[in-house]
Amino acid sequence: MERRRSGRRNTKPKKSWKQKCKDCLRQFFAFLFSNVGIICLVIGYTLAGAVMFMKIEGKKEGEMDDEYNFWNKLNTSYNETLEHLWNIASVTWFSENGVNFLNRTEDELKKFQAVVVNGVKISDYDGGSIYKDRWSIYAAFLYCLTVITTIGYGNVFPHTVGGKVATIVYAIFGMPLFLLYLSNIGDLLAKSFKWLYAKFCLCKICRLRKRKTLNANNMQSVPAISSTTNSWKTTTDKTWSQNLNVNKRTCETTDGEDSDDEDTETETSSSTVSTKDPQDITVPISLCLAIMIGFISLGALSFAGQEELDFLDGSYFCFISLSTIGFGDIVPSTRNEWNFILCSIYLMLGMALIAMCFNLMQQDVVQKIRTCTDIVRRIARCRR
């Protein structure tokens, strides 16, 4: 009977396919909203948006042919305008007065100006190559990243109705996702940085304090021994020997007590450092500011080499981008595709790093406010 019961207890009921599907979905969503899952989700959402905007806003083969034909017509219009101006200058200058010459010249230039302005509006010309599509995969990825991060440089924007509607819907779902990314990754980086700060910085400071206390105790014990030896020389032989024995005992006991006190102090200090949770330690605000300034300077140096900017303009561009201001006066150039990749990686890492620094600074400010309130309460109690 016992064997049958044990066999019945060990057998587990089989799960139905609905329960298995629920468990799989539960595990999938748990991974999706973990730290690694959120990073993959943000990158995948941005890539999907880039492909979507390439299909909506990218130039199709027929549109590219039409644009080529238009720019060829523009070149012919340019040559015709030069011929007309030459004819006006050669004929009107000698046969008619100068006022008529200026009016006819102005009319020809206005016609050509209208053709150029119309061509720039249709082709979205940015001063670069005419035969290059602005909605490449790299430019579209950076556009999607600037949408969900609310930077919005403004150099790349949708022209079609479908692109504008897609941007609105894409931003509605993308901005909360990126805020979730900033909160989770910023919290993870803050915990990791706290552990590193407690492991390397605070341990070295505690060791230096221990050495200083030991050196101070050794320096204080030297004059005490010299004073006792001078008193021993002035006494008689009997009293000298008695006092010597007594002083030896007292010195041994005092030395033992001092050593015990030092051992207890070192043990308590080491135990407090070792047993204290690194997450309870606050990082100074100055260190957080130094990290942000260093990251902005690193980005300024890298963008200064890629974008042909000086250090001040590079720092200005990095600060405006990481603070999500995004004026758009300095934007990544479309000449090199690596600029888009570098800018995208810099923005994702930099905004997570800034979120970490803000988290650490907030904790330090809250801790200082609590200590100040405790001091004020103690002062108020003492006055009572």
C-alpha positions in Angstrom: 0.0 0.0 0.0 2.8 2.4 0.8 4.5 1.8 -2.5 1.3 2.5 -4.4 0.7 5.7 -2.5 4.3 6.9 -3.1 3.9 6.2 -6.7 0.7 8.1 -6.9 2.3 11.1 -5.1 5.3 11.2 -7.5 3.1 11.3 -10.6 2.4 14.8 -11.8 -0.7 15.8 -13.7 0.0 16.6 -17.3 -0.6 20.2 -18.4 -3.0 20.9 -21.1 -1.9 22.8 -24.2 -3.7 25.9 -23.0 -1.7 25.9 -19.8 1.5 25.3 -21.7 0.8 28.2 -23.9 0.1 30.4 -20.9 3.4 29.4 -19.3 5.3 30.1 -22.5 3.7 33.5 -22.8 4.4 34.2 -19.2 8.1 33.4 -19.7 8.2 35.4 -22.9 6.8 38.5 -21.3 9.1 38.1 -18.3 12.1 38.0 -20.6 10.7 40.8 -22.7 10.5 43.2 -19.8 13.8 42.2 -18.3 16.9 44.3 -18.9 18.2 42.4 -21.8 14.7 42.0 -23.2 14.1 45.8 -23.1 17.3 46.5 -24.9 16.4 44.0 -27.6 12.9 45.4 -27.8 14.0 49.0 -28.2 16.5 48.0 -31.0 13.9 45.8 -32.7 11.2 48.5 -32.5 13.6 51.1 -34.0 14.7 48.7 -36.8 11.1 47.9 -37.6 10.3 51.6 -37.7 13.2 52.3 -40.0 12.0 49.6 -42.5 8.5 51.0 -42.3 9.5 54.6 -43.0 11.8 53.4 -45.8 8.8 51.8 -47.5 6.6 54.8 -46.9 8.9 57.7 -47.5 11.6 56.1 -49.6 11.8 56.9 -53.3 10.5 54.3 -55.6 11.9 53.5 -59.0 9.4 55.6 -60.9 9.9 58.5 -58.6 13.7 58.3 -59.0 13.4 58.3 -62.8 11.0 61.3 -62.6 13.5 63.1 -60.4 16.4 62.4 -62.7 14.4 63.7 -65.6 13.5 66.8 -63.6 17.1 67.6 -62.8 18.0 67.1 -66.4 15.4 69.6 -67.4 16.8 71.9 -64.7 20.2 71.7 -66.3 18.8 72.5 -69.7 16.9 75.4 -68.2 20.1 76.6 -66.7 21.8 76.6 -70.1 18.9 78.3 -71.8 18.9 81.0 -69.2 22.6 81.7 -69.8 21.9 81.9 -73.6 19.0 84.3 -73.0 21.1 86.5 -70.8 23.9 86.6 -73.3 21.5 87.6 -76.1 20.0 90.3 -73.9 23.4 91.6 -73.0 24.7 91.6 -76.6 21.6 93.1 -78.3 19.9 95.3 -75.7 23.0 96.9 -74.3 23.9 98.6 -77.6 20.5 99.2 -79.2 18.3 100.1 -76.2 18.8 101.9 -72.9 20.1 100.4 -69.7 16.7 100.3 -67.9 15.2 97.9 -70.4 18.3 95.7 -70.2 18.0 95.4 -66.4 14.3 94.6 -66.5 14.7 91.8 -69.1 17.6 90.4 -67.2 15.6 90.4 -63.9 12.7 88.6 -65.6 14.9 85.8 -66.9 16.6 85.4 -63.5 13.2 85.2 -61.7 12.0 82.5 -64.1 15.1 80.4 -63.5 14.8 81.0 -59.7 11.2 79.8 -59.7 12.3 76.6 -61.5 15.1 76.0 -58.9 12.9 76.5 -55.9 10.2 74.2 -57.3 12.8 71.5 -57.9 14.2 71.8 -54.4 10.8 71.5 -52.9 9.9 68.4 -54.9 13.2 66.5 -54.5 13.9 67.6 -50.9 17.4 68.7 -51.8 19.7 69.2 -48.9 22.9 70.4 -50.6 24.4 66.9 -51.1 24.3 64.5 -54.0 21.2 64.8 -56.2 21.0 61.0 -56.9 21.1 59.8 -53.3 18.0 58.7 -51.4 17.8 60.4 -48.0 15.7 57.6 -46.5 18.4 54.9 -46.3 18.3 52.3 -43.5 20.8 54.2 -41.4 19.0 57.6 -41.8 15.7 56.0 -41.1 17.0 54.3 -38.0 18.4 57.6 -36.6 15.1 59.3 -37.5 13.1 56.6 -35.5 15.5 57.0 -32.6 15.1 60.8 -32.5 11.4 60.3 -32.6 11.1 58.0 -29.6 13.8 59.9 -27.6 12.0 63.2 -28.4 15.2 64.8 -29.7 13.8 65.6 -33.2 16.7 67.2 -35.1 14.4 68.2 -38.0 16.8 67.5 -40.9 14.8 64.4 -41.9 11.0 64.5 -41.8 8.1 62.8 -43.5 6.5 64.4 -46.6 3.7 62.1 -47.4 0.4 61.8 -45.5 1.1 58.2 -44.6 4.5 59.1 -43.2 3.0 61.8 -41.0 0.3 59.5 -39.6 2.8 56.7 -39.1 5.1 59.1 -37.2 2.3 60.0 -34.8 1.4 56.3 -34.1 5.0 55.3 -33.9 5.8 58.0 -31.3 2.8 57.1 -29.1 4.0 53.6 -28.6 7.7 54.3 -28.8 8.1 57.1 -26.2 6.8 55.0 -23.3 9.0 52.1 -24.4 12.1 54.3 -24.4 11.2 55.7 -20.9 10.9 52.1 -19.6 14.3 51.4 -21.2 15.8 54.5 -19.4 14.4 53.6 -16.0 15.4 49.9 -16.1 18.9 50.3 -17.6 19.6 53.4 -15.5 18.7 51.6 -12.4 20.9 48.6 -13.4 23.8 50.9 -14.2 23.4 52.8 -10.9 23.5 49.5 -8.9 26.6 48.3 -10.8 28.3 51.7 -10.3 27.5 51.7 -6.6 29.1 48.2 -6.2 32.2 49.3 -8.1 32.4 52.5 -6.0 32.1 50.6 -2.7 34.6 47.9 -3.9 37.4 50.1 -5.1 37.1 53.6 -3.9 35.8 53.2 -0.3 38.1 50.2 0.5 41.2 52.2 -0.4 39.9 55.1 1.7 39.4 52.8 4.7 42.9 51.3 4.3 44.5 54.8 4.4 42.5 55.7 7.5 43.7 52.5 9.3 47.3 53.4 8.4 46.9 56.9 9.7 45.4 55.7 13.0 48.2 53.2 13.5 50.9 55.7 12.9 49.3 58.2 15.2 49.1 55.6 18.0 52.8 54.7 17.6 53.8 58.3 17.8 51.9 58.8 21.0 53.5 55.8 22.7 57.1 57.0 22.2 57.1 60.0 24.7 55.3 58.0 27.3 58.1 55.4 27.3 60.9 58.1 27.5 59.2 59.8 30.5 59.0 56.5 32.4 62.7 55.7 31.8 63.8 59.1 33.2 61.8 58.5 36.3 63.4 55.0 36.7 66.9 56.6 36.6 66.3 58.9 39.6 65.0 56.2 42.0 67.1 54.0 44.2 68.2 50.5 43.4 65.4 48.8 45.4 62.7 51.1 44.4 64.1 51.1 40.8 63.7 47.3 40.6 60.3 47.4 42.2 59.2 50.2 40.0 60.7 48.4 37.0 58.6 45.3 37.7 55.5 47.3 38.3 56.0 49.4 35.2 56.7 46.4 33.1 53.4 44.9 34.3 51.5 48.1 33.8 53.1 48.6 30.3 52.2 45.0 29.4 48.6 45.5 30.5 48.3 48.9 28.9 49.9 47.7 25.7 47.6 44.7 25.7 44.6 47.0 26.2 45.8 49.4 23.5 46.4 46.5 21.1 42.9 45.1 22.0 41.4 48.5 21.4 43.2 48.8 18.1 42.2 45.3 17.1 38.6 46.0 18.0 38.6 49.3 16.2 40.1 47.8 13.0 37.7 44.8 13.3 34.7 47.1 13.7 35.7 49.3 10.9 36.5 46.4 8.6 33.3 44.7 9.6 31.2 47.8 9.0 32.8 48.2 5.6 32.4 44.5 4.7 29.0 44.0 6.1 27.5 47.3 4.8 25.3 46.9 1.8 26.8 48.7 -1.3 23.3 49.8 -2.3 23.1 51.8 0.9 26.1 53.9 -0.1 25.5 57.2 -1.8 27.8 58.4 -4.7 28.9 62.0 -4.5 27.3 64.5 -6.9 30.7 65.7 -8.0 31.6 62.2 -9.3 28.3 62.0 -11.3 29.0 65.4 -12.9 32.5 64.3 -13.7 31.1 61.2 -15.5 28.7 63.2 -17.5 31.3 65.8 -18.5 33.7 63.0 -19.4 31.2 61.3 -21.6 30.3 64.5 -23.4 34.0 65.3 -24.0 34.5 61.8 -25.4 31.6 62.3 -27.8 32.9 65.7 -28.8 36.3 64.3 -29.7 34.8 61.5 -31.7 32.3 63.7 -33.6 35.0 66.3 -34.1 36.9 63.8 -36.1 33.9 62.4 -38.0 31.9 65.6 -38.7 34.8 68.0 -39.1 33.8 70.1 -36.1 35.9 71.8 -33.4 35.7 70.7 -29.8 33.2 73.4 -28.7 30.8 72.6 -31.5 31.1 68.8 -30.8 30.4 69.4 -27.1 27.5 71.6 -28.0 26.1 68.9 -30.3 26.5 66.2 -27.7 24.9 68.2 -24.9 22.0 69.3 -27.1 21.4 65.7 -28.2 21.7 64.0 -24.7 19.5 66.6 -23.1 16.8 66.0 -25.8 16.7 69.7 -26.8 17.6 69.0 -30.4 17.8 72.4 -32.1 18.8 70.9 -35.4 21.5 73.5 -36.2 24.2 70.8 -36.1 23.1 67.4 -37.3 24.9 64.2 -38.4 26.0 64.5 -42.0 24.5 62.2 -44.6 27.8 61.7 -46.5 29.1 58.8 -44.3 26.9 56.0 -43.1 29.1 55.3 -40.1 28.1 58.7 -38.7 24.5 57.5 -38.3 25.7 54.3 -36.6 28.0 56.2 -34.2 25.4 58.8 -33.4 22.7 56.1 -32.7 25.0 54.1 -30.4 26.2 57.3 -28.6 22.6 58.4 -28.0 21.4 55.0 -26.6 24.4 54.6 -24.3 24.5 58.3 -23.3 20.9 58.7 -22.3 21.1 55.5 -20.2 24.3 56.9 -18.6 22.6 60.3 -17.9 19.6 58.4 -16.3 22.1 56.6 -14.1 23.8 59.8 -13.0 20.5 61.5 -12.3 19.4 58.4 -10.2 22.6 58.6 -8.2 22.4 62.3 -7.7 18.8 62.0 -6.5 19.8 59.4 -3.9 22.6 61.6 -2.7 20.4 64.7 -2.4 17.7 62.7 -0.6 20.3 61.4 1.9 21.6 64.8 2.6 18.2 66.2 3.1 17.5 63.4 5.6 20.7 64.1 7.6 19.9 67.9 7.6 16.4 67.2 9.0 17.8 64.8 11.6 20.2 67.5 12.7 17.5 70.1 12.9 15.3 67.8 15.0 18.1 67.1 17.4 18.9 70.8 17.8 15.2 71.5 18.5 15.1 68.7 21.2 18.2 70.1 22.9 16.7 73.6 23.1 13.6 72.1 24.8 
